[in-house]
Amino acid sequence: LVTVPLFWGVYFPVYDETNHKVRTAYPDLHPAVVHCSSAVFTGALADIICNPLFVIRTRVQTQALHQLAEHKQLKQSSMLQTAKELHSAHGISVFWRGMSANLMGLSHVAVQFPTYEFLKKQARERRDDGQPETALELLVASGLAKICASLLTYPHEVLRSRMMDSRAATAPTLTGTISHIWKEEGFSGYYRGLPVTLIRVIPNCCITFISYEFLARWTKENGQSGNETKKG
């Protein structure tokens, strides 16, 4: 509830502004390159800001599993308690564990956003009335884009989660985590939890993107109406 609004609150406005600036500065660039570069830059910025919350969320989710494995009494810590425990045990750097896997995962938005923009453009071009995309068209575009990106780049999510959940005194490395999964679980280990992830992220993505598109239209229309009223 804290992470999602913060992440998308950073992502969408920065992505739109970066898109506009890149398109203005380099008008000859292919649209896919513009969308891809904007998505990667914005994704890196949002990940750096939100990574501490990703770490805390992962630790809260897996806390009971570790307590059971260590034969401890089950005790649920709050978000703030978990943050304090992590800081006292590992210092401030623990909140950026898994950051290397997160940056590797920028390939996700590099696939998702150009695909989404392409599908939106196709939907717009098929319409003869000049109206913007319908909710159904946005649903299909956002859902398909998320499925493509998730299937192609899912391993980074497993790597990130393993690194964030590590209770080792020293921070696990990206290459070490990759090697460990390969030795212990084989190739399929990089796709652990994929069905659950798809069930979670596809509706989440569709709702987020449709809400953003319609809210952006509403604010734009109301802003224009307000300006016309002032001029009148």
C-alpha positions as CSV (number, residue, x, y, z in Angstrom):
1,L,0.0,0.0,0.0
2,V,3.0,2.3,0.5
3,T,5.2,1.0,-2.3
4,V,2.8,0.9,-5.2
5,P,1.5,4.5,-5.0
6,L,5.1,5.8,-4.5
7,F,6.6,3.8,-7.3
8,W,3.9,4.7,-9.9
9,G,3.7,8.3,-8.5
10,V,7.4,8.7,-9.4
11,Y,7.2,6.6,-12.6
12,F,4.4,8.0,-14.7
13,P,5.1,11.7,-14.5
14,V,8.9,11.2,-14.9
15,Y,8.3,8.8,-17.8
16,D,6.0,11.2,-19.6
17,E,8.4,14.2,-19.1
18,T,11.4,12.1,-20.2
19,N,9.6,10.9,-23.3
20,H,8.7,14.5,-24.2
21,K,12.3,15.8,-23.7
22,V,13.9,12.9,-25.6
23,R,11.4,13.3,-28.5
24,T,12.0,17.0,-28.6
25,A,15.8,16.7,-28.4
26,Y,16.1,13.9,-30.9
27,P,13.1,14.1,-33.3
28,D,14.6,11.6,-35.7
29,L,14.8,8.8,-33.2
30,H,12.4,5.8,-33.7
31,P,9.5,5.9,-31.3
32,A,10.4,2.5,-29.9
33,V,13.9,3.8,-29.0
34,V,12.3,6.9,-27.3
35,H,9.9,4.8,-25.3
36,C,12.6,2.3,-24.4
37,S,15.2,4.8,-23.2
38,S,12.6,6.8,-21.2
39,A,11.3,3.6,-19.6
40,V,14.8,2.4,-18.6
41,F,15.9,5.8,-17.2
42,T,12.6,6.2,-15.2
43,G,12.6,2.6,-14.0
44,A,16.2,3.0,-12.6
45,L,15.2,6.2,-10.7
46,A,12.0,4.6,-9.3
47,D,13.8,1.4,-8.3
48,I,16.5,3.3,-6.4
49,I,13.9,5.3,-4.5
50,C,11.6,2.3,-3.8
51,N,14.2,-0.5,-3.2
52,P,14.1,-0.1,0.6
53,L,10.4,-0.7,0.6
54,F,10.8,-3.7,-1.7
55,V,13.3,-5.2,0.8
56,I,11.0,-4.6,3.8
57,R,8.0,-6.1,2.0
58,T,10.0,-9.2,1.0
59,R,11.2,-9.7,4.6
60,V,7.7,-9.3,6.1
61,Q,6.4,-11.8,3.6
62,T,9.0,-14.5,4.4
63,Q,9.4,-13.8,8.1
64,A,7.2,-16.7,9.2
65,L,9.1,-19.2,7.0
66,H,12.4,-18.3,8.6
67,Q,10.9,-18.4,12.1
68,L,9.5,-21.9,11.5
69,A,12.8,-23.1,10.0
70,E,14.7,-21.8,13.0
71,H,12.0,-23.3,15.5
72,K,11.2,-19.9,16.8
73,Q,7.9,-18.6,18.1
74,L,5.9,-17.1,15.3
75,K,5.9,-13.3,15.7
76,Q,4.7,-10.8,13.1
77,S,6.7,-7.6,12.9
78,S,5.3,-4.4,11.5
79,M,6.8,-2.6,8.6
80,L,8.6,-0.1,10.9
81,Q,9.8,-2.9,13.3
82,T,11.2,-4.8,10.3
83,A,13.0,-1.7,9.1
84,K,14.5,-1.1,12.5
85,E,15.6,-4.8,12.8
86,L,17.2,-4.7,9.3
87,H,19.1,-1.5,10.1
88,S,20.4,-2.6,13.4
89,A,21.6,-6.0,12.0
90,H,23.0,-4.9,8.7
91,G,23.2,-1.2,8.5
92,I,21.8,1.2,5.9
93,S,23.2,-0.8,2.9
94,V,20.7,-3.6,3.5
95,F,17.9,-1.5,2.1
96,W,19.5,-1.7,-1.3
97,R,20.1,-5.4,-1.4
98,G,18.9,-6.8,-4.7
99,M,19.5,-3.5,-6.5
100,S,21.8,-5.1,-9.1
101,A,19.0,-7.6,-9.9
102,N,16.6,-4.6,-10.0
103,L,18.8,-2.8,-12.5
104,M,19.0,-6.0,-14.6
105,G,15.2,-6.0,-14.5
106,L,15.1,-2.7,-16.3
107,S,14.8,-5.0,-19.3
108,H,11.3,-5.6,-18.1
109,V,10.1,-2.0,-18.6
110,A,12.3,-1.8,-21.8
111,V,9.9,-4.5,-23.2
112,Q,6.7,-3.5,-21.4
113,F,6.4,0.2,-22.3
114,P,7.4,0.2,-26.0
115,T,5.0,-2.8,-26.4
116,Y,2.2,-0.9,-24.6
117,E,2.8,2.3,-26.6
118,F,2.8,0.3,-29.8
119,L,-0.5,-1.5,-29.0
120,K,-2.1,1.8,-28.0
121,K,-1.0,3.3,-31.3
122,Q,-2.4,0.4,-33.2
123,A,-5.7,0.7,-31.4
124,R,-5.8,4.5,-32.1
125,E,-5.1,4.0,-35.8
126,R,-7.9,1.5,-36.2
127,R,-10.5,3.9,-34.9
128,D,-12.2,6.2,-37.4
129,D,-13.8,8.6,-35.0
130,G,-10.7,10.2,-33.7
131,Q,-11.5,9.3,-30.1
132,P,-8.9,8.1,-27.6
133,E,-8.6,4.4,-26.8
134,T,-11.5,2.7,-24.9
135,A,-11.1,1.0,-21.6
136,L,-11.2,-2.4,-23.3
137,E,-8.4,-1.4,-25.7
138,L,-6.2,-0.1,-22.8
139,L,-7.0,-3.4,-20.9
140,V,-5.8,-5.5,-23.8
141,A,-2.7,-3.3,-24.5
142,S,-1.6,-3.2,-20.9
143,G,-2.3,-6.9,-20.3
144,L,-0.4,-8.1,-23.4
145,A,2.5,-5.8,-22.7
146,K,2.8,-7.1,-19.1
147,I,2.6,-10.7,-20.2
148,C,5.3,-10.3,-22.8
149,A,7.6,-8.4,-20.4
150,S,7.1,-10.9,-17.5
151,L,7.7,-14.0,-19.6
152,L,10.9,-12.5,-21.2
153,T,12.4,-11.0,-18.0
154,Y,11.0,-13.0,-15.1
155,P,14.4,-14.4,-13.8
156,H,15.4,-11.0,-12.4
157,E,12.4,-11.1,-10.0
158,V,13.6,-14.5,-8.5
159,L,17.2,-13.2,-8.2
160,R,16.0,-10.0,-6.6
161,S,13.8,-11.8,-4.1
162,R,16.5,-14.3,-3.1
163,M,19.0,-11.5,-2.6
164,M,16.6,-9.4,-0.5
165,D,15.5,-12.4,1.6
166,S,19.1,-13.5,2.4
167,R,19.8,-13.6,6.1
168,A,23.6,-13.8,5.5
169,A,25.7,-11.3,7.3
170,T,27.4,-10.3,4.0
171,A,25.2,-9.2,1.1
172,P,24.8,-11.9,-1.6
173,T,26.1,-11.0,-5.0
174,L,24.1,-11.2,-8.2
175,T,26.6,-13.6,-9.9
176,G,26.7,-15.8,-6.7
177,T,22.9,-16.0,-6.6
178,I,22.7,-16.9,-10.3
179,S,25.3,-19.6,-9.8
180,H,23.6,-21.0,-6.7
181,I,20.2,-21.3,-8.3
182,W,21.7,-23.0,-11.4
183,K,23.6,-25.6,-9.3
184,E,20.7,-26.3,-6.8
185,E,17.6,-26.0,-9.0
186,G,18.6,-25.8,-12.6
187,F,17.1,-23.6,-15.3
188,S,13.5,-24.0,-13.9
189,G,14.7,-22.3,-10.7
190,Y,14.8,-19.0,-12.4
191,Y,11.0,-19.3,-13.1
192,R,9.9,-20.3,-9.6
193,G,6.6,-18.6,-8.8
194,L,5.8,-17.4,-12.3
195,P,2.1,-18.5,-12.4
196,V,1.4,-16.7,-9.1
197,T,3.3,-13.6,-10.3
198,L,1.2,-13.5,-13.6
199,I,-2.0,-13.8,-11.6
200,R,-0.9,-11.0,-9.4
201,V,0.7,-8.5,-11.8
202,I,-1.5,-8.7,-14.8
203,P,-4.7,-7.4,-13.1
204,N,-2.6,-5.0,-11.1
205,C,-1.0,-3.6,-14.3
206,C,-4.3,-3.3,-16.2
207,I,-6.0,-1.4,-13.3
208,T,-3.0,0.9,-12.8
209,F,-2.6,1.8,-16.5
210,I,-6.3,2.2,-17.2
211,S,-6.7,4.4,-14.1
212,Y,-3.7,6.5,-15.1
213,E,-4.9,7.0,-18.7
214,F,-8.4,8.1,-17.6
215,L,-7.2,10.3,-14.8
216,A,-4.7,11.9,-17.1
217,R,-7.4,12.6,-19.7
218,W,-9.7,14.0,-17.0
219,T,-7.1,16.4,-15.6
220,K,-6.1,17.5,-19.1
221,E,-9.7,18.1,-20.1
222,N,-10.5,20.0,-16.9
223,G,-7.3,22.0,-17.2
224,Q,-8.2,23.1,-20.7
225,S,-11.8,23.9,-19.7
226,G,-10.5,26.0,-16.8
227,N,-8.1,27.9,-19.1
228,E,-10.9,28.6,-21.6
229,T,-13.1,29.9,-18.8
230,K,-10.4,32.2,-17.6
231,K,-9.8,33.5,-21.1
232,G,-13.5,34.0,-21.5
